[in-house]
């Protein structure tokens, strides 16, 4: 099996797996997903805003260098995201309430590394992970 095929399988599996930190808060107190060789961390900021950190594989070193970010709510409303220091501040229209049921789709690129689209169910909550021994973390 070539390297490209191995990488594709890894990213496919990682997009469905729930063992990449979704069961604990990120370093900025937010919710974490792994779209590829980096992590996205979302921290709610008011009723209709988010801070989005693009972290390295070890959940450190937030970076906006050579990056891009698109955040969409329920396949309809697109957030306006702007760079602030080492994170993105994304704002939805004032009518949006991110504490309501829905789904955020996040497509990010960090330091020229393109990620796959990741989903954040709303309202935000930590994922429950079964440790394989009949106990949930």
N, C-alpha and C positions, 0 to 999 in steps of 0.2 A: 504494500500500500504506500502511495507516495505521500509526501509531506502535506500537499494541498488537500488531499482526501482526509487525512488525519485531522487537520485543522478544521475542516468543514464539519466533520463528525463531532469534534469537541464543542464547537460553537452551537451546533444543533442541540446536543445533549444539555449543554449549560443553559440554554434558553428555556428548557423545560424543567430543569432541576431546581430545587428550592434550598440548596445547601451552600449558597454563596453569600450568606449573611442576611437574607431576608427575615431572619428570626431575631435580629438584634439591631439596635440603632447604630447609625454611622457616626463618624467622629464629630459631625456637626449637629448631632441630634436628629438626623433625618432618616428617611427610608431608602434602602439600598437595593439596586439591581445591577446585574452584570451583563452588559450588552456585547462584551467581547473581551479584549485584553485590558480593559479598564472597568471602573464602576461609575454608575451615576448615583448620586445621593440627592434626594429631594427633601427640603425642609419647608413646610408650610409657613407663609409669611402673611398673616391677615386672611381675610375672607376669600380673596381672589388672586393672591400672588404666591409665588414660590421662589425659593433660592435653590438653584441646581448647581451642585458641585460635580466636576468631572475629576474623579480620583484615580490614582494608579491602581495596579493590581493588589497592592497591600493596603488599600483604603487610605492612602496618604497623598501628599503633594497635589492638592487641587490645582488644576491648570486650565487656562483658557487660550493658551498659545496654539495656533494652527487648529482651532476648534470650530465647531458649528453645533447648533442645537435647535431642534424643532419640537415643540410640545403642543399636543392637540387634546382637547377634551371631547369625548364621545363622538369622535370623527367629525366634529362640527366646528367648535370654537378653537381658534389657534391663538396661542399666547404670543405676546410681543416680548421677546427676550433681549436683554442688553447686558453687556459685560460690566461687572462691578468688581474691581480688584481681581480676586481669584475665583469668582463664581459668576453665574448668570442670575439676574433677577428677571423673572418672567411674570407678566401681568396679563390676566384675562379681562374682558369687559366687566364693568362694575356689577352687571346683573348676574355674573357667575358666582356660585357659592361652592367652594371646593370641599365643604363638609358634607355635601349631599352625595347620594349614590351616583356613581359614574365610573369612567375609566380614562386615565391619562395614557397617551401614547407618547413615548419619548424616543427620538432618534438623535443620536449624538455622535460627534467625532471629536476625539481628544488627541492633540499633537499628531495630526495626520492619520490616526488610527480610526477607521470607520467601525462603528458598532452596529449591531442589528437593533431593530425596534424592540423596546421593552415596555411592558404594561405595568401600570400602578393602579390597582383598584381603589376606588373612593367609596366611603371615607378611608383615609389612610389608616393602616393597622399593620402590625408585625405579622408575618406569616407564621403559622404553626408548623413545626418540623417534627416528624416522628423520628426518634433516634434509632429505630429498628429493634428496640427492646420493649416495646409496648408502652413507652413513656414519651410524652410530648414535651418538647422544650418550649 
